[in-house]
Each structure stands twice: as C-alpha cells, then as structure tokens.
C-alpha cells in the first residue's frame, strides 16, 4: 500500500502543514523524517491556528498516528513544551510515536550553533541557532546521543562527558565561552526520558508493518529541496536531506514502498536565511508579498525574503525528488496585481540557462529571465473549484504546471482547511 512523500519544492515554508492536514483524513500514519525544531508548519482549523515545530502535522487529525522518525534531531525540552501546548488546547498526543534511534539536541549543540554563527560574521549561514547543525555533525562523527540513551543513565553520562571533553575545549579556547558542566545536563535529560518513554518505539518496524497491513503512510519533510545538504544551494542549506530520497533513510522504509511524491510549491518564492535567491525582490513588491502572504517564520518570526515564482527551481525539484504531483499554495496572495512575473530561465554572464547552474558561483550570479502574465483583481478565497477562479488565474496555474514538470493536483486559495481546490485525488 502507498507510502507518500510530501516534500517542499523551494526553500521551505511552502505550506507543507496545510497539505498534510488536507490529506489527514485519508492517511493512517504521518511520519516526520528529518530536520529539527528549526522548521515549522502552520495549520489553520476554523478560527484556531496551530504552529508545529517537531510534531508531525498529522497530530491534529484524530485518527492519524503521528511519528517522529529516526532522521529527526530532537530537542526534548522543546518537544515536551509543544506536546503540553497542544494538550492545553485540547489536542491529544497519546498516539505519538518517537524513534528510539532519533538523535538528541544537547545544550552544547545550541551553544556552538549560536557562537559559531556570530564568529562567521558576514559569512554566516543564517541558522536558527537551535543546535540542529552541530547535532547532525555529531551524528555523522559518531558522537551523537540518541533517544534510547535517555533510559540508561550510565551510558548517557559517559556519552555526555565524552562529548564535553571536546566541546568545552572549543567553547573555552576558541570562542572564549564558559564550559558546560555534565552533571546538571544528565539530570535534566534523564527527567526528559521519564516523560518521553511512553512514546518511544521501533518506528521503522511499526511503519513497515503498517504498510504490509494496507495502511497509508505519509512521509513529511521539513524545509525544502533547495535546502537539502546534497542537492540544495550549498553551503546555505540545512544539515539533513529534506528531499524524497531522505524519506527512506529518515523513516526506515525501502524506496520500493514509495508510490507517490507530492511537491509543495508556493505561487511565488520565499526563503529564510542567507544565500542566493535569483528572483528576490528588494522593493515594494517584495514587501507586498511579505505582508499580504504573512511571510514571517513560524519558528523564528524572521522576515522571509520574497520573490517571484521560479520555474527553474520547480523543474529542478521535480527532477531531484521524482515529483508526481504539485500542490500550489497561496495563489490568493497574488490577487490584485496587474501583471504577475515568472522566472522562466536564468541569465549567467550573458548566457541563458534553462536548468539549475552547475556551480555555486554561477547560481550566485544568475539573473532571472522573466515572463509576464496577466493578473486578476477578483478575491479568490471563496473559490470551491478550479473553474471558479478568474480566467487569468487559471491561465497562470496552467502555465506554472507546464513549466514545472509535473501536474498541479491541488491549489491553496487561503489559509483555512477548506480553502483548497482539488483538481485530482492526491491519494
């Protein structure tokens, strides 16, 4: 039975939470497979808005089992705060499952993330300072601390003391910062383990058994394709693989189980943090997109950089992820414009590029080649079908579909759960 991957097709913040919530009634499990609390999803249900950071969006659907997979890095304090916050709003988290193999974000990871970004100055990556990169770095260096370590205080103590031998040297001698004491951290994290233990499971086994039983599993990535550590705008990327390939490694299922890959595209483009952004608007139109679209980070509150839709990026995402369907979000934000520009290619040193440039240098120097489409003045937030959209809005969507390399199967015309037009079934 189907394992469906939901992936951001730009630089993140495309509206994956809305898409997951839309599919929630048709899936049995929603699995978050990478990232940490450096990303966020916003889901609007009625007059309530839910900001999720570590919990999968499926936690808001009463019949869905939400799973935090092995590929996620978890700050246990943040996770417990998020669980408590949802339960205070009447949302139960009793079905939540957490992989025993997921790695933990530790205090030294947060400390190093913040101080190293300050140290880099103008060359900084633009991280959230929440320790995600250093946690993934320790995972790859085989110095990581996992969820399962919380339940063996002796092992936990040994691992924390070993990690701090090196980290304290760096903090004190390189960055002139205070050393971190192991004892209070052990005490704090053992207490986290006591609260988290009821949720911990062999999630890879659970997911595979669910698929064998005919259940539908939705694999949910954080961030987006252009932030993938291998396939994104390196080095201005995240520390994991948000692309569809990362869904297998981050959840514990094989690639032959995946039957569909849904890419989420915003009707324009945004990104947070430093790095190249060919269609970025630094004028009043960029501010229009930011304010009209509410483009402020769910996790950080930072202003998002805004620009026109980039078809080069969309085609690249379709290729890298094997996207079968696109979900186009925030089409309503473009209402009221006389003309809607779209980047159809780049110009690099006078040469037209229809695909992503090979080198980082060329991508930094890429200039958008724009094509202009007629806009629409009508309010489309009440549309119920594709045919309800103004002719120019329909033409814009069809043009993006042709340029992007996969069919557009759903369109968001507002933030609400019921403000989605379904052109084709996504499951």
VOKEVO-822768 format. One record per residue (C-alpha): x, y, z. Coordinates in pm, 1 decimal. Layout:
BEGIN
        x        y        z
        X        Y        Z
...
This chain:
BEGIN
        x        y        z
      0.0      0.0      0.0
    108.5    357.1    -57.7
    386.0    540.0    117.0
    352.1    900.7      2.6
    627.2   1160.6     38.9
    538.6   1525.1     92.9
    833.7   1749.6     14.3
    898.1   2122.0    -15.4
    987.3   2214.2   -372.9
   1151.7   2550.4   -299.5
   1346.0   2678.2      5.2
   1089.7   2566.1    261.0
    784.2   2743.7    406.4
    575.2   2637.6    106.9
    273.7   2524.2    310.7
    350.3   2158.4    379.7
    146.7   2169.6    700.7
   -166.1   2266.1    509.5
   -109.4   1984.6    261.5
    -52.5   1727.5    536.0
   -363.6   1841.6    715.6
   -566.8   1818.8    393.4
   -459.8   1456.9    347.9
   -501.1   1372.0    715.7
   -841.8   1212.6    675.2
   -711.2    969.6    414.7
   -387.6    853.7    579.5
   -319.1    635.5    880.3
     34.3    748.0    973.5
    218.0   1078.9    926.7
    594.6   1047.7    967.2
    833.0   1339.9   1011.7
   1159.3   1209.1    864.5
   1424.3   1483.3    907.2
   1505.9   1823.9   1048.7
   1454.2   1959.2   1396.3
   1281.7   2248.7   1564.3
   1446.4   2485.2   1316.3
   1141.4   2443.2   1094.2
    772.3   2491.2   1148.0
    433.2   2415.5    998.1
    125.0   2629.9   1045.0
   -215.9   2463.7   1024.7
   -537.8   2667.8   1044.0
   -851.2   2482.2   1156.1
  -1158.3   2700.8   1189.9
  -1058.8   3003.1   1394.9
   -759.1   2828.9   1552.8
   -403.0   2838.1   1425.4
   -153.7   2569.7   1530.4
    222.3   2624.2   1498.0
    406.0   2292.0   1491.7
    783.8   2261.3   1513.4
    877.7   1899.5   1587.3
    542.1   1724.1   1588.0
    413.8   1598.6   1252.2
    109.2   1785.2   1121.8
    -90.3   1463.2   1146.1
   -109.7   1508.1   1522.9
   -410.3   1734.6   1458.8
   -607.8   1456.2   1287.8
   -780.9   1234.9   1546.2
   -741.0    907.6   1354.5
   -378.8    951.8   1246.1
    -71.6    809.1   1421.4
    197.9   1081.2   1422.0
    555.8    952.5   1411.4
    889.7   1127.9   1468.6
   1133.8    919.8   1266.4
   1497.6    830.6   1323.4
   1615.6   1104.5   1084.6
   1490.0   1385.5   1307.2
   1707.4   1558.7   1568.5
   1503.3   1624.5   1880.0
   1534.5   1893.0   2144.7
   1339.2   1710.5   2417.8
   1257.0   2025.4   2612.4
   1103.6   2184.7   2302.5
    914.9   1867.9   2214.6
    761.5   1835.9   2560.8
    667.9   2203.2   2558.9
    496.9   2151.4   2223.6
    309.5   1843.5   2349.3
    195.6   2032.4   2659.5
     84.2   2329.4   2449.1
   -130.3   2116.7   2220.4
   -283.7   1925.6   2507.8
   -375.0   2258.4   2669.4
   -569.5   2334.4   2350.4
   -748.0   2000.8   2370.6
   -532.5   1816.5   2115.2
   -422.7   1476.1   2241.3
    -72.9   1346.5   2167.7
   -131.0   1000.0   2312.2
    -87.4    833.0   1970.1
    256.0    990.8   1914.0
    547.5    755.6   1842.2
    913.6    859.6   1864.1
   1201.5    661.9   1715.9
   1445.3    525.6   1972.5
   1718.3    593.1   1715.8
   1648.4    965.4   1671.6
   1935.7   1186.1   1786.0
   1907.9   1447.6   2058.8
   1999.3   1814.0   2053.7
   2212.4   1889.2   2359.9
   2297.1   2219.9   2531.4
   2646.5   2218.4   2379.9
   2492.7   2193.5   2032.9
   2287.1   2508.3   2089.1
   2583.5   2691.9   2240.4
   2813.1   2605.3   1949.8
   2549.2   2688.4   1688.2
   2499.1   3039.5   1823.3
   2862.0   3127.0   1886.1
   2989.0   2988.2   1554.3
   2731.6   3190.5   1360.0
   2842.4   3507.9   1537.4
   3204.6   3417.3   1471.1
   3141.1   3379.4   1096.3
   3013.0   3737.3   1068.7
   2915.0   3823.3    712.2
   2991.1   3466.9    603.6
   2726.6   3322.3    838.3
   2483.9   3062.4    704.6
   2175.7   3209.2    870.1
   2092.4   2919.2   1102.4
   1822.2   2945.1   1369.1
   2078.0   2889.3   1645.7
   1884.8   2591.8   1779.8
   2169.0   2340.3   1756.8
   2046.5   2142.7   1459.1
   2367.0   2155.6   1253.5
   2600.8   2061.3   1540.7
   2366.2   1775.2   1639.2
   2376.6   1633.1   1287.2
   2752.7   1688.6   1283.0
   2793.5   1475.3   1595.1
   2564.3   1212.5   1447.0
   2789.5   1177.3   1143.5
   3102.2   1189.3   1362.8
   2953.7    900.4   1568.4
   2946.4   1111.8   1883.6
   2570.3   1156.3   1891.7
   2333.7   1092.3   2180.8
   2010.2    915.0   2091.2
   1664.3    892.7   2244.4
   1733.8    538.1   2364.6
   2032.2    666.2   2567.6
   1792.0    852.8   2796.2
   1689.9    523.1   2951.3
   2040.3    417.2   3057.2
   2180.0    688.4   3290.0
   2525.0    526.1   3294.9
   2558.5    529.7   2914.7
   2405.5    877.4   2897.4
   2659.5   1010.6   3149.1
   2951.5    853.7   2963.5
   2840.5    996.6   2629.0
   2779.6   1346.3   2764.2
   3113.9   1354.6   2944.4
   3294.8   1231.1   2634.7
   3127.5   1491.6   2413.6
   3201.5   1773.6   2656.5
   3572.0   1690.5   2667.3
   3598.0   1821.9   2313.3
   3313.3   2074.3   2310.8
   3434.3   2254.2   2623.7
   3780.3   2291.7   2473.9
   3626.7   2456.4   2168.1
   3389.9   2677.4   2366.1
   3658.2   2795.3   2608.2
   3970.7   2816.5   2392.6
   3830.9   2910.3   2052.1
   3525.5   3117.3   2142.3
   3616.6   3230.6   2497.9
   3288.6   3096.6   2636.6
   3204.6   2927.1   2965.1
   3248.8   2549.9   2992.6
   2939.9   2333.1   3030.4
   2903.8   2104.5   3334.0
   2787.6   1748.8   3262.7
   2602.7   1670.7   3587.1
   2304.3   1905.9   3553.1
   2261.8   1802.6   3189.2
   2244.9   1435.1   3283.2
   1985.4   1513.0   3548.8
   1780.2   1724.5   3307.9
   1785.1   1469.3   3025.7
   1707.0   1169.4   3249.0
   1394.9   1360.8   3354.8
   1307.9   1418.0   2988.3
   1345.4   1045.0   2930.0
   1092.5    963.7   3201.4
    830.9   1176.7   3029.8
    912.2   1064.7   2675.1
    939.0    690.4   2742.4
    568.7    610.6   2675.2
    606.4    746.0   2322.4
    929.3    567.4   2223.0
    910.7    274.0   1981.3
   1084.7     90.3   1698.4
    917.1    320.8   1449.9
   1077.3    166.9   1140.8
    918.3   -165.8   1231.4
    583.4     -2.0   1306.8
    575.6    181.3    972.4
    673.8   -123.4    767.1
    413.9   -338.4    941.6
    151.7    -71.0    876.0
    232.7    -71.6    504.6
    215.3   -452.2    497.6
   -130.4   -425.9    654.2
   -254.9   -194.0    380.5
   -227.4    129.0    577.6
   -147.3    462.1    410.5
    170.8    631.6    536.1
    251.1    995.8    463.9
    619.1   1091.5    497.9
    656.0   1459.8    580.7
    976.5   1654.3    530.1
   1074.0   1985.0    683.7
   1242.8   2271.9    494.3
   1263.0   2227.4    115.4
   1456.4   2086.7   -179.7
   1687.7   2387.9   -216.0
   1792.5   2346.2    147.6
   1897.0   1982.0    105.3
   2255.5   1928.2    220.5
   2341.4   1745.0   -104.2
   2106.9   1898.0   -360.4
   2043.5   2247.1   -224.2
   2216.2   2584.8   -255.8
   2519.4   2465.2    -55.4
   2658.4   2583.6    184.6
   2341.9   2784.8    258.5
   2144.0   2472.5    338.7
   2015.7   2269.0    629.7
   2210.3   1973.0    773.1
   1987.4   1690.1    650.6
   1805.8   1566.5    339.1
   1452.9   1707.7    300.3
   1429.9   1558.0    -49.5
   1229.3   1243.2   -122.7
   1540.4   1025.9   -102.6
   1587.8   1134.8    257.5
   1243.6    999.3    344.0
   1367.7    640.3    325.0
   1678.4    689.6    537.0
   1491.4    906.2    786.5
   1200.0    669.5    840.9
   1339.4    318.9    794.4
   1144.1    206.9    488.3
   1277.6     98.4    149.7
   1239.4    306.4   -169.3
   1017.9     44.3   -333.6
    747.0    129.4    -77.6
    707.3    487.7   -207.3
    428.6    522.7   -462.1
    380.3    899.0   -487.2
    583.1   1216.2   -426.4
    388.1   1538.0   -374.2
    587.8   1859.5   -409.8
    461.4   2173.7   -239.2
    509.3   2494.6   -436.4
    418.9   2845.9   -330.2
    268.2   3060.9   -609.3
    570.6   3286.7   -558.2
    904.4   3212.8   -384.6
   1042.0   3277.2    -36.3
   1346.7   3180.4    163.1
   1484.0   3246.7    511.4
   1849.2   3298.6    592.2
   2147.4   3380.0    375.9
   2229.5   3250.7     29.6
   2148.8   3307.5   -338.1
   1792.2   3389.8   -440.9
   1766.3   3484.6   -811.1
   1408.7   3621.8   -806.1
   1435.9   3809.6   -475.7
   1251.7   4142.7   -465.1
   1407.2   4416.1   -253.5
   1141.8   4675.8   -340.4
    777.8   4748.0   -260.5
    664.8   4433.5   -445.9
    876.0   4219.5   -212.8
    714.0   4395.1     82.5
    369.8   4340.1    -74.8
    429.1   3965.5    -94.6
    566.7   3957.7    260.4
    282.0   4146.1    424.0
     -1.9   4003.8    213.3
    129.1   3648.7    245.4
    221.6   3678.5    613.8
    576.0   3574.4    531.5
    728.2   3554.7    876.3
    898.5   3243.0   1012.6
    678.7   3006.0   1215.8
    971.4   2909.1   1438.4
   1183.3   3224.7   1442.8
    949.8   3507.8   1345.1
   1212.2   3627.6   1097.3
   1102.0   3813.0    783.9
   1112.2   3583.2    483.9
   1283.2   3703.9    170.3
   1028.7   3716.8   -111.9
   1043.5   3692.5   -491.1
    852.7   3582.6   -798.1
    784.7   3220.6   -887.1
   1097.2   3043.5  -1012.6
   1020.7   2775.2  -1271.3
   1387.5   2670.3  -1289.8
   1376.3   2568.8   -924.8
   1041.3   2393.8   -973.3
   1179.1   2184.4  -1260.5
   1486.7   2101.0  -1056.4
   1273.3   1991.1   -760.7
   1058.6   1775.1   -987.9
   1370.8   1601.9  -1116.1
   1556.0   1557.0   -785.2
   1251.7   1427.4   -598.3
   1072.3   1238.5   -875.9
    765.5   1452.2   -806.2
    438.7   1306.2   -935.5
    208.3   1591.4   -823.0
    243.7   1953.1   -719.6
     31.5   2126.8   -455.5
     34.6   2501.3   -536.0
    -24.3   2718.2   -227.8
   -102.4   3086.0   -160.9
   -240.5   3166.4   -506.3
   -471.3   3417.7   -334.3
   -172.8   3634.6   -234.2
   -124.6   3735.3   -598.5
   -478.2   3872.0   -636.8
   -487.6   4242.0   -726.5
   -172.1   4253.2   -940.6
   -190.2   4388.4  -1296.5
     92.7   4162.0  -1411.8
    245.6   3855.0  -1247.2
    609.9   3791.0  -1345.2
    752.3   3437.3  -1355.4
   1119.2   3342.0  -1381.0
   1135.4   3100.7  -1675.5
   1517.3   3079.0  -1702.4
   1837.5   3240.8  -1576.3
   2095.9   3455.2  -1746.8
   2451.6   3384.8  -1631.3
   2725.9   3601.1  -1782.4
   2508.4   3667.4  -2086.2
   2419.2   3301.8  -2142.6
   2064.0   3170.6  -2093.1
   2029.5   2873.3  -1855.2
   1701.4   2681.3  -1854.1
   1820.1   2446.0  -1577.7
   1997.9   2493.9  -1244.9
   2356.4   2615.2  -1292.7
   2619.9   2354.1  -1211.7
   2840.4   2574.6   -995.1
   2771.2   2776.6   -683.5
   2938.8   3077.8   -844.6
   2705.4   3071.9  -1145.0
   2399.4   3037.2   -922.4
   2509.6   3338.6   -717.7
   2535.4   3542.5  -1037.9
   2215.4   3413.8  -1200.4
   1969.7   3680.8  -1311.2
   1604.8   3591.2  -1370.8
   1462.3   3585.4  -1720.8
   1103.6   3697.0  -1660.3
    783.2   3628.5  -1847.8
    478.9   3837.8  -1759.1
    126.2   3701.2  -1715.1
   -195.6   3897.6  -1687.1
   -310.5   3931.6  -1328.4
   -657.8   3922.3  -1173.7
   -841.8   4158.4   -939.7
  -1103.3   3920.0   -801.1
  -1094.2   3776.9   -447.4
  -1044.2   3402.7   -497.1
  -1051.9   3293.1   -132.1
  -1409.0   3168.7   -167.1
  -1346.3   2956.6   -477.2
  -1458.6   2594.6   -446.1
  -1349.9   2458.4   -785.3
  -1080.2   2538.7  -1037.9
  -1348.5   2674.4  -1270.5
  -1444.3   2931.6  -1003.2
  -1106.4   3100.2  -1049.7
  -1080.0   3402.3  -1284.0
   -961.2   3314.4  -1633.8
   -624.3   3481.1  -1576.9
   -568.9   3288.7  -1254.0
   -649.4   2963.2  -1434.9
   -405.2   3057.4  -1713.3
   -134.4   3134.4  -1455.3
   -176.2   2794.4  -1290.4
   -170.1   2611.8  -1624.8
    146.6   2799.0  -1725.6
    320.6   2704.7  -1399.7
    216.8   2342.0  -1448.3
    364.0   2334.3  -1798.5
    690.4   2494.6  -1683.7
    736.3   2289.9  -1367.0
    747.9   1934.1  -1499.2
    461.7   1772.3  -1304.8
     86.3   1809.5  -1280.7
    -66.2   2054.5  -1032.4
   -322.7   1849.6   -843.4
   -428.4   2091.0   -566.6
   -435.5   2468.6   -516.8
   -445.9   2665.2   -193.5
   -660.1   2980.6   -212.3
   -644.7   3072.2    156.3
   -504.6   2953.4    490.5
   -812.2   2760.4    603.7
   -854.1   2384.2    594.4
  -1146.0   2426.4    349.2
   -967.4   2672.0    119.7
   -812.2   2416.3   -112.7
   -915.5   2327.5   -466.5
   -854.9   1962.6   -552.1
   -802.1   1904.6   -924.6
   -702.8   1539.8   -890.6
   -703.6   1297.7   -595.9
   -369.2   1305.8   -410.7
   -412.9    956.2   -267.3
